[in-house]
């Protein structure tokens, strides 16, 4: 198969979808890898490293897209990239379709096979290709919050760890999946007082067990959220419904009663966000203030640590890229339910029920098309 690796064009996106080691493995399998010039520079990886492992270096994204059977990316294609996709081509990336009807309709029009990292689910309900970036995002969320709590960024000037004689900061995390757990581990490790809310008793018990009582776990209700965030210095949104738009759990009224200079980091912004006052920001302009509360909602948070993120992502995606490239999507998906669960669209038809529900559109199973 011919596999195209284009340079990411989203603002602030310095990750690349594969490492030189990944190219080496694909080339050894007999595949052709078209690597756009400069695609790895943001992660500290040179074109020469890719060429040495067998990649063909392409001068432009147009050439990369035009010759490839499958495009492997990190982020969803932007409008300038839509015309480069062609009917029957495979696109394997983080699609996050439920957050954008415009993107969904544009990709349906191109009649591609869209395979989304974020909806690939194993039999235990885990999301193997979302986990590595969720781990990074959860850890970064606390790092980001610490920065914007500082007074020179407009925050209230609170040190999360506190010092002897001064109590630590209050961190509230809504959702204790991979993002929430990683955020809780970092915040607790710094010495902050951490409260985690979720609707899963089993997950709350798991978090309490592994954190050895270092965090407070609370069953999530509207009342519990309202009470918790009123005293929060930091609020982290870590809610995920695979493939679907995130539910809004924090209302504007709740935000208006938060402490002046407190910080919100909504990691679920990729799926629309779980906080009513949130809107996407960028690495260039990461924050805005509303009700005197700092809001941070960069959709591609792991791009701020691109080298770590690129290697972590390739570790997770490479086995699936190899399977699809070697067997084709039909056979690979038939043999592996994880790959099948990642197919969001095919031949102009939505194939994932959560995506269809987000826009009240019809869908069909991928193998019925």
VEXDREN-2710 file (C-alpha; in Angstrom, 1 decimal):
% VEXDREN-2710
k/r/px/py/pz
1/UNK/0.0/0.0/0.0
2/UNK/1.1/3.6/-0.6
3/UNK/0.9/5.5/2.7
4/UNK/1.0/9.3/2.9
5/UNK/2.3/11.2/5.9
6/UNK/1.5/14.9/5.4
7/UNK/2.7/17.8/7.5
8/UNK/0.1/19.0/10.0
9/UNK/-1.3/22.4/9.2
10/UNK/-3.4/23.1/12.3
11/UNK/-2.2/26.1/14.2
12/UNK/0.4/25.1/16.8
13/UNK/0.4/21.5/15.7
14/UNK/4.0/20.2/15.7
15/UNK/3.3/16.5/16.0
16/UNK/3.7/14.1/13.1
17/UNK/1.8/10.9/12.7
18/UNK/4.7/8.5/12.6
19/UNK/8.3/8.2/13.7
20/UNK/11.3/7.0/11.7
21/UNK/11.0/3.6/13.5
22/UNK/7.4/3.4/12.2
23/UNK/8.6/4.1/8.7
24/UNK/11.2/1.4/9.1
25/UNK/8.5/-1.2/10.1
26/UNK/6.2/-0.2/7.2
27/UNK/9.0/-0.3/4.7
28/UNK/10.0/-3.8/5.9
29/UNK/6.4/-4.9/5.4
30/UNK/6.8/-3.9/1.7
31/UNK/4.8/-0.6/1.7
32/UNK/5.6/2.7/0.1
33/UNK/5.7/5.7/2.5
34/UNK/5.4/9.2/1.1
35/UNK/6.6/11.7/3.7
36/UNK/6.0/15.4/3.2
37/UNK/9.1/17.5/3.5
38/UNK/9.5/19.0/7.0
39/UNK/6.6/17.1/8.5
40/UNK/8.8/15.9/11.4
41/UNK/10.7/19.1/12.2
42/UNK/8.3/20.2/14.9
43/UNK/9.0/17.0/16.8
44/UNK/12.8/17.3/16.2
45/UNK/12.8/14.7/13.5
46/UNK/14.7/15.4/10.2
47/UNK/13.7/14.4/6.7
48/UNK/17.1/12.6/6.5
49/UNK/16.0/10.3/9.4
50/UNK/12.9/9.3/7.5
51/UNK/14.7/8.9/4.2
52/UNK/17.2/6.7/5.8
53/UNK/14.4/4.3/6.9
54/UNK/12.9/4.1/3.4
55/UNK/10.5/7.0/3.1
56/UNK/10.2/9.0/-0.1
57/UNK/10.4/12.7/0.7
58/UNK/7.6/14.7/-1.1
59/UNK/7.8/18.4/-1.9
60/UNK/4.2/19.3/-1.0
61/UNK/1.0/18.0/0.7
62/UNK/-0.7/18.0/-2.7
63/UNK/1.8/15.3/-4.0
64/UNK/1.5/13.4/-0.7
65/UNK/-2.3/13.2/-0.9
66/UNK/-2.5/12.6/-4.6
67/UNK/-0.5/9.4/-4.7
68/UNK/-1.4/7.8/-1.3
69/UNK/-4.0/5.0/-0.8
70/UNK/-4.1/5.9/2.9
71/UNK/-3.4/9.2/4.6
72/UNK/-2.2/8.9/8.2
73/UNK/-2.4/12.2/10.2
74/UNK/-2.6/13.4/13.7
75/UNK/-5.4/16.0/13.5
76/UNK/-8.6/16.3/11.4
77/UNK/-8.1/17.8/7.9
78/UNK/-8.6/21.5/7.7
79/UNK/-10.6/23.2/4.9
80/UNK/-7.5/23.6/2.7
81/UNK/-6.9/19.9/2.8
82/UNK/-10.5/18.8/2.0
83/UNK/-10.1/19.1/-1.8
84/UNK/-6.9/17.0/-1.6
85/UNK/-8.9/13.9/-0.5
86/UNK/-10.4/11.7/-3.2
87/UNK/-13.1/9.1/-3.4
88/UNK/-12.1/5.7/-2.0
89/UNK/-9.1/7.0/-0.2
90/UNK/-8.6/6.1/3.5
91/UNK/-8.0/8.8/6.2
92/UNK/-6.7/7.5/9.5
93/UNK/-6.4/10.2/12.2
94/UNK/-8.2/11.9/15.1
95/UNK/-11.4/13.0/13.3
96/UNK/-13.6/14.3/16.2
97/UNK/-16.5/14.5/13.8
98/UNK/-19.2/15.1/16.5
99/UNK/-17.7/18.5/17.2
100/UNK/-18.1/19.8/13.6
101/UNK/-21.0/19.2/11.3
102/UNK/-19.2/21.2/8.6
103/UNK/-16.2/18.9/8.7
104/UNK/-18.5/15.8/8.7
105/UNK/-20.4/16.9/5.7
106/UNK/-17.3/17.9/3.8
107/UNK/-15.7/14.5/4.3
108/UNK/-18.9/12.7/3.4
109/UNK/-18.9/14.6/0.2
110/UNK/-15.4/13.4/-0.6
111/UNK/-16.6/9.8/-0.2
112/UNK/-13.5/8.7/1.7
113/UNK/-13.3/5.9/4.3
114/UNK/-12.7/7.9/7.5
115/UNK/-11.1/5.9/10.4
116/UNK/-11.0/7.8/13.7
117/UNK/-8.4/7.1/16.4
118/UNK/-10.8/8.3/19.1
119/UNK/-13.6/5.8/18.5
120/UNK/-11.5/2.7/18.3
121/UNK/-12.6/0.6/21.2
122/UNK/-11.5/-2.8/22.6
123/UNK/-13.7/-5.4/24.2
124/UNK/-13.0/-4.0/27.7
125/UNK/-14.3/-0.6/26.6
126/UNK/-10.8/1.0/26.4
127/UNK/-9.8/3.4/23.7
128/UNK/-6.3/2.3/22.8
129/UNK/-5.5/5.2/20.4
130/UNK/-7.0/7.9/22.6
131/UNK/-5.2/6.7/25.7
132/UNK/-1.7/8.0/25.0
133/UNK/-2.8/11.5/24.1
134/UNK/-5.3/11.5/26.9
135/UNK/-2.4/10.7/29.3
136/UNK/-0.4/13.6/27.9
137/UNK/-3.4/16.0/27.9
138/UNK/-4.4/15.1/31.5
139/UNK/-0.8/15.8/32.7
140/UNK/-0.5/19.0/30.7
141/UNK/-3.9/20.3/32.0
142/UNK/-2.4/20.7/35.5
143/UNK/0.8/22.2/34.2
144/UNK/-1.3/24.7/32.2
145/UNK/-3.5/25.6/35.1
146/UNK/-0.5/26.3/37.3
147/UNK/0.9/28.7/34.8
148/UNK/-2.3/30.7/34.4
149/UNK/-3.0/30.8/38.1
150/UNK/0.1/33.0/38.4
151/UNK/-0.8/36.7/38.8
152/UNK/1.2/37.8/35.8
153/UNK/-1.2/35.8/33.6
154/UNK/-4.3/37.3/35.3
155/UNK/-4.7/34.5/37.8
156/UNK/-5.4/34.8/41.5
157/UNK/-1.8/34.1/42.4
158/UNK/-2.3/30.7/44.1
159/UNK/0.5/28.1/44.4
160/UNK/-1.3/24.7/43.9
161/UNK/1.0/22.9/46.4
162/UNK/0.7/25.5/49.1
163/UNK/3.5/25.9/51.6
164/UNK/3.8/25.1/55.3
165/UNK/1.2/27.2/57.1
166/UNK/-0.7/28.0/53.9
167/UNK/-3.3/25.5/52.5
168/UNK/-2.9/24.1/49.0
169/UNK/-5.0/25.0/46.0
170/UNK/-8.3/23.3/45.2
171/UNK/-8.4/21.3/42.0
172/UNK/-11.8/19.9/40.8
173/UNK/-11.8/17.3/38.0
174/UNK/-15.0/16.3/36.2
175/UNK/-14.6/12.8/34.8
176/UNK/-12.1/10.2/36.0
177/UNK/-11.2/8.4/32.8
178/UNK/-7.7/8.5/31.4
179/UNK/-7.5/12.3/31.3
180/UNK/-9.0/12.8/34.7
181/UNK/-6.9/10.1/36.4
182/UNK/-3.7/11.6/34.9
183/UNK/-4.7/15.1/36.0
184/UNK/-5.5/13.8/39.4
185/UNK/-2.1/12.1/39.8
186/UNK/-0.2/15.2/38.8
187/UNK/-2.2/17.6/40.9
188/UNK/-2.1/15.3/43.9
189/UNK/1.6/14.8/43.4
190/UNK/2.1/18.5/43.6
191/UNK/0.3/18.7/46.9
192/UNK/-3.0/20.2/45.7
193/UNK/-6.3/19.2/47.3
194/UNK/-8.1/17.2/44.5
195/UNK/-11.7/16.4/44.1
196/UNK/-12.7/14.0/41.3
197/UNK/-16.4/13.6/40.1
198/UNK/-17.8/10.9/37.9
199/UNK/-21.0/8.9/37.4
200/UNK/-19.3/5.5/37.5
201/UNK/-19.1/4.1/41.0
202/UNK/-16.6/1.5/39.8
203/UNK/-14.4/4.1/38.3
204/UNK/-14.5/6.3/41.5
205/UNK/-13.6/3.2/43.5
206/UNK/-10.7/2.4/41.2
207/UNK/-9.4/6.0/41.4
208/UNK/-9.6/6.0/45.2
209/UNK/-7.8/2.6/45.4
210/UNK/-4.9/3.5/43.2
211/UNK/-4.6/7.0/44.7
212/UNK/-4.6/5.6/48.2
213/UNK/-6.9/8.2/49.6
214/UNK/-5.0/11.1/48.2
215/UNK/-8.0/12.5/46.4
216/UNK/-11.6/13.0/47.3
217/UNK/-14.1/11.1/45.0
218/UNK/-17.6/12.4/44.6
219/UNK/-20.5/10.9/42.7
220/UNK/-21.3/13.5/40.0
221/UNK/-24.7/15.3/40.1
222/UNK/-25.6/18.9/39.2
223/UNK/-25.6/19.8/42.9
224/UNK/-22.3/18.1/43.6
225/UNK/-20.6/19.9/40.6
226/UNK/-22.0/23.3/41.7
227/UNK/-20.8/22.9/45.2
228/UNK/-17.4/21.6/44.3
229/UNK/-16.5/24.3/41.7
230/UNK/-17.6/27.2/43.9
231/UNK/-14.4/26.6/45.9
232/UNK/-12.2/25.6/43.1
233/UNK/-9.0/27.3/42.1
234/UNK/-8.8/25.0/39.0
235/UNK/-11.5/23.2/37.2
236/UNK/-10.5/20.5/34.7
237/UNK/-13.2/19.2/32.2
238/UNK/-12.3/15.6/31.4
239/UNK/-15.6/14.2/30.1
240/UNK/-15.7/11.8/27.2
241/UNK/-18.5/9.9/25.4
242/UNK/-16.7/8.0/22.6
243/UNK/-17.6/9.5/19.2
244/UNK/-20.3/11.7/20.6
245/UNK/-20.5/15.4/21.5
246/UNK/-19.5/16.0/25.2
247/UNK/-22.4/16.7/27.5
248/UNK/-22.5/20.2/29.0
249/UNK/-22.2/19.6/32.8
250/UNK/-21.1/23.1/34.0
251/UNK/-23.5/25.9/33.3
252/UNK/-22.6/29.6/32.8
253/UNK/-24.3/30.3/36.1
254/UNK/-22.0/27.9/37.9
255/UNK/-19.0/29.5/36.2
256/UNK/-20.2/33.0/37.3
257/UNK/-20.0/31.9/40.9
258/UNK/-16.4/30.6/40.7
259/UNK/-13.5/32.5/42.4
260/UNK/-12.2/35.6/40.5
261/UNK/-8.9/34.6/38.8
262/UNK/-9.6/30.8/39.0
263/UNK/-8.8/28.7/35.9
264/UNK/-10.8/26.4/33.7
265/UNK/-9.1/23.8/31.5
266/UNK/-11.6/21.9/29.3
267/UNK/-9.7/19.0/27.8
268/UNK/-13.0/17.7/26.3
269/UNK/-13.1/20.7/23.9
270/UNK/-12.1/18.3/21.1
271/UNK/-15.7/16.9/21.4
272/UNK/-17.4/20.3/21.9
273/UNK/-16.5/20.8/25.6
274/UNK/-18.4/20.1/28.8
275/UNK/-18.5/23.7/30.1
276/UNK/-21.2/26.0/28.8
277/UNK/-18.9/29.1/28.6
278/UNK/-16.1/27.3/26.7
279/UNK/-15.0/27.8/23.1
280/UNK/-11.9/26.6/21.3
281/UNK/-8.7/28.6/21.7
282/UNK/-5.3/28.2/20.1
283/UNK/-1.7/27.8/21.2
284/UNK/-1.1/31.4/20.0
285/UNK/-4.0/32.7/22.0
286/UNK/-4.7/30.0/24.6
287/UNK/-7.0/31.8/27.1
288/UNK/-9.8/34.3/27.5
289/UNK/-11.6/35.6/30.5
290/UNK/-15.3/35.4/31.2
291/UNK/-17.0/36.2/34.6
292/UNK/-13.4/37.0/35.7
293/UNK/-12.5/33.3/35.2
294/UNK/-9.7/32.2/32.9
295/UNK/-10.7/29.7/30.2
296/UNK/-8.2/27.5/28.5
297/UNK/-9.5/25.3/25.7
298/UNK/-6.8/24.4/23.1
299/UNK/-8.1/21.4/21.1
300/UNK/-4.7/20.0/20.4
301/UNK/-3.1/20.3/23.9
302/UNK/-0.5/17.5/23.4
303/UNK/1.0/19.5/20.5
304/UNK/2.8/21.7/23.1
305/UNK/5.0/18.7/23.9
306/UNK/5.3/17.3/20.3
307/UNK/8.3/15.0/20.7
308/UNK/6.8/13.1/23.6
309/UNK/3.4/13.1/21.9
310/UNK/4.7/11.9/18.5
311/UNK/6.5/8.9/20.0
312/UNK/3.6/8.0/22.3
313/UNK/1.1/8.2/19.4
314/UNK/3.2/6.1/17.0
315/UNK/3.6/3.4/19.7
316/UNK/-0.2/3.1/19.8
317/UNK/-1.2/3.6/16.1
318/UNK/1.6/1.6/14.3
319/UNK/0.1/-1.9/14.8
320/UNK/-3.2/-0.7/13.3
321/UNK/-1.5/1.1/10.4
322/UNK/0.4/-2.0/9.6
323/UNK/-2.7/-4.2/9.8
324/UNK/-4.8/-2.0/7.5
325/UNK/-1.9/-1.5/5.1
326/UNK/-1.2/-5.2/4.8
327/UNK/-4.7/-6.6/4.8
328/UNK/-6.8/-3.7/3.5
329/UNK/-9.5/-2.1/5.5
330/UNK/-12.2/-4.6/4.8
331/UNK/-10.3/-7.7/5.9
332/UNK/-8.5/-5.8/8.7
333/UNK/-11.8/-4.6/10.1
334/UNK/-13.5/-8.0/9.7
335/UNK/-10.8/-9.6/11.7
336/UNK/-10.3/-7.0/14.3
337/UNK/-13.4/-5.3/16.0
338/UNK/-11.1/-2.5/17.3
339/UNK/-10.4/-1.4/13.8
340/UNK/-14.1/-1.8/12.8
341/UNK/-15.1/0.5/15.6
342/UNK/-12.9/3.2/14.2
343/UNK/-14.7/3.4/10.9
344/UNK/-16.8/6.6/11.0
345/UNK/-17.8/6.9/7.4
346/UNK/-17.6/5.1/4.1
347/UNK/-18.6/6.0/0.5
348/UNK/-20.5/9.1/1.7
349/UNK/-22.4/7.4/4.5
350/UNK/-21.9/7.7/8.3
351/UNK/-21.0/4.4/9.9
352/UNK/-20.8/5.3/13.6
353/UNK/-24.1/5.8/15.5
354/UNK/-22.7/8.4/17.9
355/UNK/-21.6/10.6/15.0
356/UNK/-25.0/10.2/13.3
357/UNK/-26.8/11.1/16.5
358/UNK/-24.8/14.3/17.0
359/UNK/-26.3/15.7/13.8
360/UNK/-29.5/13.7/13.6
361/UNK/-28.3/11.9/10.4
362/UNK/-28.8/8.4/9.2
363/UNK/-26.1/5.7/9.4
364/UNK/-25.3/2.2/8.3
365/UNK/-22.9/-0.4/9.7
366/UNK/-19.6/-0.2/7.6
367/UNK/-20.0/-3.8/6.4
368/UNK/-23.5/-3.2/5.0
369/UNK/-22.2/-0.6/2.6
END
